[in-house]
Amino acid sequence: MREESALYIGIMSGTSLDGIDVALVDLAATPTLLASHFQPYSPTRVATLLDLHVAGRDELHSAQLTANQLAEDYANATHALLKKAAIDPRDIRAIGCHGQTVRHRPENGYSLQLN
């Protein structure tokens, strides 16, 4: 790897609930996409996330458990990206992750994301 590289990872999982997109970019000079990876959500993960879109019993507990599972999913997707790109994790400067939107209520002035 070049010494002047500035490697960053971006993670996005949107309201489509299809999965996780991970991108490896070099921002040293001209932004350059070096690699990308898509990891689909399992049907179980999709069902769990959909359950959090509406008010329900014990939803705070469920949200936190789901957030822990998502963190693991994000880590697995990131490791797959790094393996695909043959990049050492120590070469990454930072990782940005928006999180997973589970309740979007602009009419009430809020949007809630996990992680």
Backbone atoms as SQL, in Angstrom:
CREATE TABLE atoms (id INTEGER PRIMARY KEY, chain TEXT, resi INTEGER, resn TEXT, atom TEXT, x REAL, y REAL, z REAL);
INSERT INTO atoms VALUES
  (1, 'A', 1, 'MET', 'N', 0.835, -1.184, 0.000),
  (2, 'A', 1, 'MET', 'CA', 0.000, 0.000, 0.000),
  (3, 'A', 1, 'MET', 'C', 0.878, 1.245, 0.000),
  (4, 'A', 2, 'ARG', 'N', 0.418, 2.281, -0.705),
  (5, 'A', 2, 'ARG', 'CA', 1.156, 3.543, -0.749),
  (6, 'A', 2, 'ARG', 'C', 1.079, 4.232, 0.606),
  (7, 'A', 3, 'GLU', 'N', 2.177, 4.869, 1.017),
  (8, 'A', 3, 'GLU', 'CA', 2.200, 5.604, 2.282),
  (9, 'A', 3, 'GLU', 'C', 1.235, 6.775, 2.285),
  (10, 'A', 4, 'GLU', 'N', 1.029, 7.408, 1.112),
  (11, 'A', 4, 'GLU', 'CA', 0.184, 8.597, 1.069),
  (12, 'A', 4, 'GLU', 'C', -1.308, 8.273, 0.986),
  (13, 'A', 5, 'SER', 'N', -1.668, 7.009, 1.042),
  (14, 'A', 5, 'SER', 'CA', -3.076, 6.633, 0.989),
  (15, 'A', 5, 'SER', 'C', -3.825, 7.114, 2.223),
  (16, 'A', 6, 'ALA', 'N', -5.080, 7.411, 2.029),
  (17, 'A', 6, 'ALA', 'CA', -5.983, 7.776, 3.118),
  (18, 'A', 6, 'ALA', 'C', -7.225, 6.909, 2.943),
  (19, 'A', 7, 'LEU', 'N', -7.185, 5.705, 3.527),
  (20, 'A', 7, 'LEU', 'CA', -8.235, 4.721, 3.309),
  (21, 'A', 7, 'LEU', 'C', -9.347, 4.853, 4.341),
  (22, 'A', 8, 'TYR', 'N', -10.569, 4.907, 3.831),
  (23, 'A', 8, 'TYR', 'CA', -11.763, 5.022, 4.662),
  (24, 'A', 8, 'TYR', 'C', -12.793, 4.000, 4.200),
  (25, 'A', 9, 'ILE', 'N', -13.647, 3.593, 5.128),
  (26, 'A', 9, 'ILE', 'CA', -14.736, 2.678, 4.807),
  (27, 'A', 9, 'ILE', 'C', -16.045, 3.361, 5.135),
  (28, 'A', 10, 'GLY', 'N', -16.989, 3.243, 4.215),
  (29, 'A', 10, 'GLY', 'CA', -18.348, 3.736, 4.435),
  (30, 'A', 10, 'GLY', 'C', -19.308, 2.564, 4.422),
  (31, 'A', 11, 'ILE', 'N', -20.236, 2.566, 5.383),
  (32, 'A', 11, 'ILE', 'CA', -21.219, 1.488, 5.502),
  (33, 'A', 11, 'ILE', 'C', -22.611, 2.102, 5.407),
  (34, 'A', 12, 'MET', 'N', -23.462, 1.488, 4.581),
  (35, 'A', 12, 'MET', 'CA', -24.829, 1.983, 4.422),
  (36, 'A', 12, 'MET', 'C', -25.787, 0.806, 4.385),
  (37, 'A', 13, 'SER', 'N', -26.831, 0.914, 5.165),
  (38, 'A', 13, 'SER', 'CA', -27.937, -0.044, 5.082),
  (39, 'A', 13, 'SER', 'C', -29.196, 0.799, 5.114),
  (40, 'A', 14, 'GLY', 'N', -29.936, 0.752, 4.049),
  (41, 'A', 14, 'GLY', 'CA', -31.047, 1.687, 3.901),
  (42, 'A', 14, 'GLY', 'C', -32.399, 1.119, 4.248),
  (43, 'A', 15, 'THR', 'N', -33.401, 1.929, 4.006),
  (44, 'A', 15, 'THR', 'CA', -34.765, 1.555, 4.346),
  (45, 'A', 15, 'THR', 'C', -35.335, 0.478, 3.427),
  (46, 'A', 16, 'SER', 'N', -34.614, 0.141, 2.351),
  (47, 'A', 16, 'SER', 'CA', -35.057, -0.950, 1.482),
  (48, 'A', 16, 'SER', 'C', -34.946, -2.300, 2.192),
  (49, 'A', 17, 'LEU', 'N', -34.123, -2.346, 3.234),
  (50, 'A', 17, 'LEU', 'CA', -33.907, -3.556, 4.036),
  (51, 'A', 17, 'LEU', 'C', -33.391, -4.735, 3.212),
  (52, 'A', 18, 'ASP', 'N', -32.645, -4.436, 2.150),
  (53, 'A', 18, 'ASP', 'CA', -32.097, -5.535, 1.358),
  (54, 'A', 18, 'ASP', 'C', -30.755, -6.026, 1.907),
  (55, 'A', 19, 'GLY', 'N', -30.008, -5.152, 2.569),
  (56, 'A', 19, 'GLY', 'CA', -28.732, -5.576, 3.116),
  (57, 'A', 19, 'GLY', 'C', -27.800, -4.421, 3.384),
  (58, 'A', 20, 'ILE', 'N', -26.516, -4.744, 3.432),
  (59, 'A', 20, 'ILE', 'CA', -25.476, -3.798, 3.816),
  (60, 'A', 20, 'ILE', 'C', -24.532, -3.575, 2.634),
  (61, 'A', 21, 'ASP', 'N', -24.317, -2.310, 2.294),
  (62, 'A', 21, 'ASP', 'CA', -23.312, -1.937, 1.292),
  (63, 'A', 21, 'ASP', 'C', -22.114, -1.362, 2.019),
  (64, 'A', 22, 'VAL', 'N', -20.926, -1.832, 1.639),
  (65, 'A', 22, 'VAL', 'CA', -19.686, -1.353, 2.238),
  (66, 'A', 22, 'VAL', 'C', -18.760, -0.912, 1.116),
  (67, 'A', 23, 'ALA', 'N', -18.154, 0.266, 1.283),
  (68, 'A', 23, 'ALA', 'CA', -17.253, 0.795, 0.262),
  (69, 'A', 23, 'ALA', 'C', -15.915, 1.164, 0.890),
  (70, 'A', 24, 'LEU', 'N', -14.845, 0.842, 0.177),
  (71, 'A', 24, 'LEU', 'CA', -13.486, 1.219, 0.571),
  (72, 'A', 24, 'LEU', 'C', -13.035, 2.304, -0.393),
  (73, 'A', 25, 'VAL', 'N', -12.699, 3.462, 0.154),
  (74, 'A', 25, 'VAL', 'CA', -12.278, 4.578, -0.689),
  (75, 'A', 25, 'VAL', 'C', -10.928, 5.119, -0.224),
  (76, 'A', 26, 'ASP', 'N', -10.198, 5.650, -1.185),
  (77, 'A', 26, 'ASP', 'CA', -8.944, 6.345, -0.907),
  (78, 'A', 26, 'ASP', 'C', -9.207, 7.824, -1.130),
  (79, 'A', 27, 'LEU', 'N', -9.070, 8.610, -0.079),
  (80, 'A', 27, 'LEU', 'CA', -9.352, 10.044, -0.161),
  (81, 'A', 27, 'LEU', 'C', -8.079, 10.883, -0.110),
  (82, 'A', 28, 'ALA', 'N', -6.940, 10.282, -0.448),
  (83, 'A', 28, 'ALA', 'CA', -5.664, 10.997, -0.374),
  (84, 'A', 28, 'ALA', 'C', -5.619, 12.179, -1.337),
  (85, 'A', 29, 'ALA', 'N', -6.093, 12.024, -2.523),
  (86, 'A', 29, 'ALA', 'CA', -6.090, 13.110, -3.513),
  (87, 'A', 29, 'ALA', 'C', -7.466, 13.131, -4.161),
  (88, 'A', 30, 'THR', 'N', -7.557, 12.522, -5.335),
  (89, 'A', 30, 'THR', 'CA', -8.852, 12.369, -5.986),
  (90, 'A', 30, 'THR', 'C', -9.565, 11.192, -5.341),
  (91, 'A', 31, 'PRO', 'N', -10.789, 11.382, -4.832),
  (92, 'A', 31, 'PRO', 'CA', -11.499, 10.252, -4.224),
  (93, 'A', 31, 'PRO', 'C', -11.594, 9.082, -5.199),
  (94, 'A', 32, 'THR', 'N', -11.188, 7.911, -4.724),
  (95, 'A', 32, 'THR', 'CA', -11.142, 6.729, -5.566),
  (96, 'A', 32, 'THR', 'C', -11.798, 5.563, -4.846),
  (97, 'A', 33, 'LEU', 'N', -12.784, 4.950, -5.499),
  (98, 'A', 33, 'LEU', 'CA', -13.400, 3.747, -4.965),
  (99, 'A', 33, 'LEU', 'C', -12.465, 2.584, -5.257),
  (100, 'A', 34, 'LEU', 'N', -12.016, 1.914, -4.203),
  (101, 'A', 34, 'LEU', 'CA', -11.081, 0.804, -4.365),
  (102, 'A', 34, 'LEU', 'C', -11.782, -0.552, -4.379),
  (103, 'A', 35, 'ALA', 'N', -12.851, -0.668, -3.610),
  (104, 'A', 35, 'ALA', 'CA', -13.581, -1.941, -3.549),
  (105, 'A', 35, 'ALA', 'C', -14.936, -1.699, -2.914),
  (106, 'A', 36, 'SER', 'N', -15.858, -2.616, -3.202),
  (107, 'A', 36, 'SER', 'CA', -17.171, -2.557, -2.575),
  (108, 'A', 36, 'SER', 'C', -17.640, -3.983, -2.296),
  (109, 'A', 37, 'HIS', 'N', -18.599, -4.064, -1.388),
  (110, 'A', 37, 'HIS', 'CA', -19.140, -5.373, -1.007),
  (111, 'A', 37, 'HIS', 'C', -20.595, -5.187, -0.602),
  (112, 'A', 38, 'PHE', 'N', -21.442, -6.135, -1.007),
  (113, 'A', 38, 'PHE', 'CA', -22.835, -6.146, -0.586),
  (114, 'A', 38, 'PHE', 'C', -23.096, -7.426, 0.183),
  (115, 'A', 39, 'GLN', 'N', -23.697, -7.278, 1.349),
  (116, 'A', 39, 'GLN', 'CA', -24.061, -8.434, 2.169),
  (117, 'A', 39, 'GLN', 'C', -25.570, -8.378, 2.413),
  (118, 'A', 40, 'PRO', 'N', -26.324, -9.308, 1.827),
  (119, 'A', 40, 'PRO', 'CA', -27.778, -9.266, 2.010),
  (120, 'A', 40, 'PRO', 'C', -28.177, -9.599, 3.444),
  (121, 'A', 41, 'TYR', 'N', -29.295, -9.025, 3.858),
  (122, 'A', 41, 'TYR', 'CA', -29.870, -9.376, 5.151),
  (123, 'A', 41, 'TYR', 'C', -30.557, -10.733, 5.034),
  (124, 'A', 42, 'SER', 'N', -30.520, -11.488, 6.113),
  (125, 'A', 42, 'SER', 'CA', -31.279, -12.738, 6.171),
  (126, 'A', 42, 'SER', 'C', -32.760, -12.391, 6.320),
  (127, 'A', 43, 'PRO', 'N', -33.648, -13.289, 5.929),
  (128, 'A', 43, 'PRO', 'CA', -35.077, -13.043, 6.131),
  (129, 'A', 43, 'PRO', 'C', -35.418, -12.771, 7.609),
  (130, 'A', 44, 'THR', 'N', -34.713, -13.419, 8.521),
  (131, 'A', 44, 'THR', 'CA', -34.941, -13.198, 9.953),
  (132, 'A', 44, 'THR', 'C', -34.577, -11.777, 10.346),
  (133, 'A', 45, 'ARG', 'N', -33.443, -11.272, 9.828),
  (134, 'A', 45, 'ARG', 'CA', -33.028, -9.900, 10.149),
  (135, 'A', 45, 'ARG', 'C', -34.041, -8.892, 9.596),
  (136, 'A', 46, 'VAL', 'N', -34.508, -9.130, 8.382),
  (137, 'A', 46, 'VAL', 'CA', -35.498, -8.242, 7.785),
  (138, 'A', 46, 'VAL', 'C', -36.766, -8.218, 8.644),
  (139, 'A', 47, 'ALA', 'N', -37.234, -9.379, 9.066),
  (140, 'A', 47, 'ALA', 'CA', -38.448, -9.451, 9.890),
  (141, 'A', 47, 'ALA', 'C', -38.262, -8.707, 11.211),
  (142, 'A', 48, 'THR', 'N', -37.106, -8.879, 11.824),
  (143, 'A', 48, 'THR', 'CA', -36.823, -8.195, 13.088),
  (144, 'A', 48, 'THR', 'C', -36.814, -6.684, 12.894),
  (145, 'A', 49, 'LEU', 'N', -36.189, -6.212, 11.825),
  (146, 'A', 49, 'LEU', 'CA', -36.137, -4.774, 11.554),
  (147, 'A', 49, 'LEU', 'C', -37.524, -4.225, 11.240),
  (148, 'A', 50, 'LEU', 'N', -38.315, -4.973, 10.490),
  (149, 'A', 50, 'LEU', 'CA', -39.673, -4.526, 10.182),
  (150, 'A', 50, 'LEU', 'C', -40.525, -4.427, 11.444),
  (151, 'A', 51, 'ASP', 'N', -40.324, -5.340, 12.386),
  (152, 'A', 51, 'ASP', 'CA', -41.055, -5.292, 13.656),
  (153, 'A', 51, 'ASP', 'C', -40.790, -3.990, 14.402),
  (154, 'A', 52, 'LEU', 'N', -39.588, -3.432, 14.231),
  (155, 'A', 52, 'LEU', 'CA', -39.225, -2.205, 14.939),
  (156, 'A', 52, 'LEU', 'C', -39.769, -0.945, 14.261),
  (157, 'A', 53, 'HIS', 'N', -40.373, -1.096, 13.099),
  (158, 'A', 53, 'HIS', 'CA', -40.947, 0.061, 12.405),
  (159, 'A', 53, 'HIS', 'C', -42.227, 0.566, 13.064),
  (160, 'A', 54, 'VAL', 'N', -42.823, -0.266, 13.896),
  (161, 'A', 54, 'VAL', 'CA', -44.065, 0.119, 14.579),
  (162, 'A', 54, 'VAL', 'C', -43.909, -0.093, 16.082),
  (163, 'A', 55, 'ALA', 'N', -44.676, 0.673, 16.832),
  (164, 'A', 55, 'ALA', 'CA', -44.635, 0.538, 18.286),
  (165, 'A', 55, 'ALA', 'C', -45.064, -0.876, 18.679),
  (166, 'A', 56, 'GLY', 'N', -44.402, -1.390, 19.719),
  (167, 'A', 56, 'GLY', 'CA', -44.727, -2.732, 20.176),
  (168, 'A', 56, 'GLY', 'C', -44.257, -2.967, 21.599),
  (169, 'A', 57, 'ARG', 'N', -44.561, -4.123, 22.101),
  (170, 'A', 57, 'ARG', 'CA', -44.186, -4.493, 23.458),
  (171, 'A', 57, 'ARG', 'C', -42.679, -4.713, 23.553),
  (172, 'A', 58, 'ASP', 'N', -42.075, -4.147, 24.567),
  (173, 'A', 58, 'ASP', 'CA', -40.651, -4.341, 24.884),
  (174, 'A', 58, 'ASP', 'C', -39.736, -3.953, 23.715),
  (175, 'A', 59, 'GLU', 'N', -40.127, -2.911, 22.983),
  (176, 'A', 59, 'GLU', 'CA', -39.372, -2.541, 21.785),
  (177, 'A', 59, 'GLU', 'C', -37.976, -1.993, 22.090),
  (178, 'A', 60, 'LEU', 'N', -37.772, -1.359, 23.241),
  (179, 'A', 60, 'LEU', 'CA', -36.425, -0.875, 23.578),
  (180, 'A', 60, 'LEU', 'C', -35.456, -2.038, 23.724),
  (181, 'A', 61, 'HIS', 'N', -35.886, -3.084, 24.392),
  (182, 'A', 61, 'HIS', 'CA', -35.049, -4.271, 24.550),
  (183, 'A', 61, 'HIS', 'C', -34.779, -4.905, 23.180),
  (184, 'A', 62, 'SER', 'N', -35.834, -5.048, 22.392),
  (185, 'A', 62, 'SER', 'CA', -35.679, -5.633, 21.050),
  (186, 'A', 62, 'SER', 'C', -34.751, -4.793, 20.185),
  (187, 'A', 63, 'ALA', 'N', -34.880, -3.466, 20.273),
  (188, 'A', 63, 'ALA', 'CA', -34.018, -2.575, 19.480),
  (189, 'A', 63, 'ALA', 'C', -32.560, -2.747, 19.867),
  (190, 'A', 64, 'GLN', 'N', -32.286, -2.860, 21.143),
  (191, 'A', 64, 'GLN', 'CA', -30.886, -3.008, 21.573),
  (192, 'A', 64, 'GLN', 'C', -30.305, -4.355, 21.147),
  (193, 'A', 65, 'LEU', 'N', -31.089, -5.406, 21.248),
  (194, 'A', 65, 'LEU', 'CA', -30.609, -6.712, 20.785),
  (195, 'A', 65, 'LEU', 'C', -30.361, -6.690, 19.281),
  (196, 'A', 66, 'THR', 'N', -31.258, -6.047, 18.552),
  (197, 'A', 66, 'THR', 'CA', -31.096, -5.925, 17.100),
  (198, 'A', 66, 'THR', 'C', -29.876, -5.082, 16.765),
  (199, 'A', 67, 'ALA', 'N', -29.644, -4.010, 17.525),
  (200, 'A', 67, 'ALA', 'CA', -28.459, -3.169, 17.301),
  (201, 'A', 67, 'ALA', 'C', -27.182, -3.986, 17.480),
  (202, 'A', 68, 'ASN', 'N', -27.159, -4.855, 18.482),
  (203, 'A', 68, 'ASN', 'CA', -25.983, -5.714, 18.684),
  (204, 'A', 68, 'ASN', 'C', -25.779, -6.646, 17.498),
  (205, 'A', 69, 'GLN', 'N', -26.871, -7.210, 16.989),
  (206, 'A', 69, 'GLN', 'CA', -26.780, -8.093, 15.824),
  (207, 'A', 69, 'GLN', 'C', -26.329, -7.328, 14.586),
  (208, 'A', 70, 'LEU', 'N', -26.836, -6.106, 14.427),
  (209, 'A', 70, 'LEU', 'CA', -26.419, -5.284, 13.287),
  (210, 'A', 70, 'LEU', 'C', -24.936, -4.947, 13.358),
  (211, 'A', 71, 'ALA', 'N', -24.447, -4.646, 14.554),
  (212, 'A', 71, 'ALA', 'CA', -23.017, -4.353, 14.703),
  (213, 'A', 71, 'ALA', 'C', -22.184, -5.540, 14.230),
  (214, 'A', 72, 'GLU', 'N', -22.629, -6.728, 14.556),
  (215, 'A', 72, 'GLU', 'CA', -21.934, -7.935, 14.093),
  (216, 'A', 72, 'GLU', 'C', -22.035, -8.073, 12.573),
  (217, 'A', 73, 'ASP', 'N', -23.216, -7.791, 12.024),
  (218, 'A', 73, 'ASP', 'CA', -23.394, -7.833, 10.562),
  (219, 'A', 73, 'ASP', 'C', -22.476, -6.818, 9.874),
  (220, 'A', 74, 'TYR', 'N', -22.417, -5.588, 10.414),
  (221, 'A', 74, 'TYR', 'CA', -21.553, -4.555, 9.844),
  (222, 'A', 74, 'TYR', 'C', -20.082, -4.988, 9.909),
  (223, 'A', 75, 'ALA', 'N', -19.682, -5.574, 11.016),
  (224, 'A', 75, 'ALA', 'CA', -18.292, -6.040, 11.157),
  (225, 'A', 75, 'ALA', 'C', -17.989, -7.140, 10.148),
  (226, 'A', 76, 'ASN', 'N', -18.903, -8.083, 9.988),
  (227, 'A', 76, 'ASN', 'CA', -18.693, -9.165, 9.019),
  (228, 'A', 76, 'ASN', 'C', -18.599, -8.634, 7.590),
  (229, 'A', 77, 'ALA', 'N', -19.457, -7.681, 7.247),
  (230, 'A', 77, 'ALA', 'CA', -19.405, -7.091, 5.908),
  (231, 'A', 77, 'ALA', 'C', -18.095, -6.343, 5.691),
  (232, 'A', 78, 'THR', 'N', -17.625, -5.650, 6.730),
  (233, 'A', 78, 'THR', 'CA', -16.368, -4.913, 6.640),
  (234, 'A', 78, 'THR', 'C', -15.189, -5.867, 6.467),
  (235, 'A', 79, 'HIS', 'N', -15.182, -6.957, 7.220),
  (236, 'A', 79, 'HIS', 'CA', -14.104, -7.943, 7.082),
  (237, 'A', 79, 'HIS', 'C', -14.107, -8.567, 5.683),
  (238, 'A', 80, 'ALA', 'N', -15.297, -8.831, 5.145),
  (239, 'A', 80, 'ALA', 'CA', -15.385, -9.389, 3.786),
  (240, 'A', 80, 'ALA', 'C', -14.827, -8.406, 2.762),
  (241, 'A', 81, 'LEU', 'N', -15.142, -7.128, 2.932),
  (242, 'A', 81, 'LEU', 'CA', -14.622, -6.094, 2.029),
  (243, 'A', 81, 'LEU', 'C', -13.091, -6.045, 2.096),
  (244, 'A', 82, 'LEU', 'N', -12.552, -6.019, 3.303),
  (245, 'A', 82, 'LEU', 'CA', -11.093, -5.947, 3.465),
  (246, 'A', 82, 'LEU', 'C', -10.407, -7.175, 2.869),
  (247, 'A', 83, 'LYS', 'N', -11.020, -8.333, 3.037),
  (248, 'A', 83, 'LYS', 'CA', -10.450, -9.555, 2.464),
  (249, 'A', 83, 'LYS', 'C', -10.469, -9.472, 0.931),
  (250, 'A', 84, 'LYS', 'N', -11.604, -9.022, 0.384),
  (251, 'A', 84, 'LYS', 'CA', -11.740, -8.887, -1.069),
  (252, 'A', 84, 'LYS', 'C', -10.685, -7.934, -1.630),
  (253, 'A', 85, 'ALA', 'N', -10.421, -6.855, -0.896),
  (254, 'A', 85, 'ALA', 'CA', -9.473, -5.834, -1.358),
  (255, 'A', 85, 'ALA', 'C', -8.037, -6.122, -0.939),
  (256, 'A', 86, 'ALA', 'N', -7.830, -7.167, -0.148),
  (257, 'A', 86, 'ALA', 'CA', -6.498, -7.515, 0.376),
  (258, 'A', 86, 'ALA', 'C', -5.866, -6.331, 1.115),
  (259, 'A', 87, 'ILE', 'N', -6.661, -5.721, 2.003),
  (260, 'A', 87, 'ILE', 'CA', -6.215, -4.572, 2.788),
  (261, 'A', 87, 'ILE', 'C', -6.144, -4.970, 4.257),
  (262, 'A', 88, 'ASP', 'N', -5.069, -4.580, 4.911),
  (263, 'A', 88, 'ASP', 'CA', -4.903, -4.813, 6.345),
  (264, 'A', 88, 'ASP', 'C', -5.801, -3.830, 7.098),
  (265, 'A', 89, 'PRO', 'N', -6.585, -4.302, 8.057),
  (266, 'A', 89, 'PRO', 'CA', -7.462, -3.396, 8.817),
  (267, 'A', 89, 'PRO', 'C', -6.722, -2.221, 9.456),
  (268, 'A', 90, 'ARG', 'N', -5.462, -2.400, 9.777),
  (269, 'A', 90, 'ARG', 'CA', -4.687, -1.315, 10.401),
  (270, 'A', 90, 'ARG', 'C', -4.418, -0.163, 9.450),
  (271, 'A', 91, 'ASP', 'N', -4.662, -0.378, 8.148),
  (272, 'A', 91, 'ASP', 'CA', -4.458, 0.683, 7.162),
  (273, 'A', 91, 'ASP', 'C', -5.672, 1.600, 7.009),
  (274, 'A', 92, 'ILE', 'N', -6.763, 1.268, 7.679),
  (275, 'A', 92, 'ILE', 'CA', -7.990, 2.056, 7.579),
  (276, 'A', 92, 'ILE', 'C', -7.950, 3.187, 8.605),
  (277, 'A', 93, 'ARG', 'N', -8.178, 4.411, 8.131),
  (278, 'A', 93, 'ARG', 'CA', -8.170, 5.575, 9.037),
  (279, 'A', 93, 'ARG', 'C', -9.444, 5.704, 9.851),
  (280, 'A', 94, 'ALA', 'N', -10.576, 5.451, 9.215),
  (281, 'A', 94, 'ALA', 'CA', -11.856, 5.589, 9.915),
  (282, 'A', 94, 'ALA', 'C', -12.942, 4.843, 9.159),
  (283, 'A', 95, 'ILE', 'N', -14.006, 4.526, 9.893),
  (284, 'A', 95, 'ILE', 'CA', -15.184, 3.888, 9.319),
  (285, 'A', 95, 'ILE', 'C', -16.386, 4.760, 9.672),
  (286, 'A', 96, 'GLY', 'N', -17.194, 5.051, 8.662),
  (287, 'A', 96, 'GLY', 'CA', -18.433, 5.801, 8.891),
  (288, 'A', 96, 'GLY', 'C', -19.621, 4.900, 8.618),
  (289, 'A', 97, 'CYS', 'N', -20.590, 4.945, 9.524),
  (290, 'A', 97, 'CYS', 'CA', -21.777, 4.115, 9.373),
  (291, 'A', 97, 'CYS', 'C', -23.002, 4.913, 9.794),
  (292, 'A', 98, 'HIS', 'N', -23.940, 5.099, 8.893),
  (293, 'A', 98, 'HIS', 'CA', -25.176, 5.836, 9.162),
  (294, 'A', 98, 'HIS', 'C', -26.049, 5.088, 10.149),
  (295, 'A', 99, 'GLY', 'N', -26.034, 3.778, 10.104),
  (296, 'A', 99, 'GLY', 'CA', -26.929, 2.974, 10.920),
  (297, 'A', 99, 'GLY', 'C', -28.159, 2.586, 10.130),
  (298, 'A', 100, 'GLN', 'N', -28.980, 1.762, 10.735),
  (299, 'A', 100, 'GLN', 'CA', -30.183, 1.266, 10.082),
  (300, 'A', 100, 'GLN', 'C', -31.398, 2.024, 10.595),
  (301, 'A', 101, 'THR', 'N', -32.113, 2.689, 9.696),
  (302, 'A', 101, 'THR', 'CA', -33.336, 3.379, 10.087),
  (303, 'A', 101, 'THR', 'C', -34.393, 2.342, 10.453),
  (304, 'A', 102, 'VAL', 'N', -34.958, 2.497, 11.642),
  (305, 'A', 102, 'VAL', 'CA', -36.019, 1.587, 12.071),
  (306, 'A', 102, 'VAL', 'C', -37.349, 2.306, 12.281),
  (307, 'A', 103, 'ARG', 'N', -37.292, 3.605, 12.439),
  (308, 'A', 103, 'ARG', 'CA', -38.550, 4.358, 12.537),
  (309, 'A', 103, 'ARG', 'C', -38.310, 5.777, 12.055),
  (310, 'A', 104, 'HIS', 'N', -38.990, 6.138, 10.987),
  (311, 'A', 104, 'HIS', 'CA', -38.844, 7.463, 10.382),
  (312, 'A', 104, 'HIS', 'C', -40.186, 8.172, 10.474),
  (313, 'A', 105, 'ARG', 'N', -40.246, 9.191, 11.321),
  (314, 'A', 105, 'ARG', 'CA', -41.492, 9.923, 11.547),
  (315, 'A', 105, 'ARG', 'C', -41.251, 11.429, 11.453),
  (316, 'A', 106, 'PRO', 'N', -40.974, 11.931, 10.233),
  (317, 'A', 106, 'PRO', 'CA', -40.711, 13.366, 10.101),
  (318, 'A', 106, 'PRO', 'C', -41.889, 14.231, 10.543),
  (319, 'A', 107, 'GLU', 'N', -43.103, 13.691, 10.431),
  (320, 'A', 107, 'GLU', 'CA', -44.273, 14.448, 10.868),
  (321, 'A', 107, 'GLU', 'C', -44.251, 14.713, 12.373),
  (322, 'A', 108, 'ASN', 'N', -43.496, 13.879, 13.102),
  (323, 'A', 108, 'ASN', 'CA', -43.336, 14.052, 14.546),
  (324, 'A', 108, 'ASN', 'C', -41.959, 14.619, 14.899),
  (325, 'A', 109, 'GLY', 'N', -41.158, 14.902, 13.880),
  (326, 'A', 109, 'GLY', 'CA', -39.863, 15.534, 14.109),
  (327, 'A', 109, 'GLY', 'C', -38.732, 14.593, 14.474),
  (328, 'A', 110, 'TYR', 'N', -38.828, 13.308, 14.103),
  (329, 'A', 110, 'TYR', 'CA', -37.715, 12.418, 14.429),
  (330, 'A', 110, 'TYR', 'C', -37.527, 11.306, 13.407),
  (331, 'A', 111, 'SER', 'N', -36.323, 10.769, 13.428),
  (332, 'A', 111, 'SER', 'CA', -35.972, 9.573, 12.678),
  (333, 'A', 111, 'SER', 'C', -35.022, 8.787, 13.586),
  (334, 'A', 112, 'LEU', 'N', -35.251, 7.502, 13.709),
  (335, 'A', 112, 'LEU', 'CA', -34.466, 6.687, 14.651),
  (336, 'A', 112, 'LEU', 'C', -33.652, 5.653, 13.891),
  (337, 'A', 113, 'GLN', 'N', -32.345, 5.666, 14.140),
  (338, 'A', 113, 'GLN', 'CA', -31.446, 4.683, 13.535),
  (339, 'A', 113, 'GLN', 'C', -30.769, 3.863, 14.629),
  (340, 'A', 114, 'LEU', 'N', -30.520, 2.601, 14.336),
  (341, 'A', 114, 'LEU', 'CA', -29.746, 1.750, 15.226),
  (342, 'A', 114, 'LEU', 'C', -28.288, 1.790, 14.797),
  (343, 'A', 115, 'ASN', 'N', -27.402, 1.796, 15.774),
  (344, 'A', 115, 'ASN', 'CA', -25.953, 1.795, 15.612),
  (345, 'A', 115, 'ASN', 'C', -25.503, 3.158, 15.153);
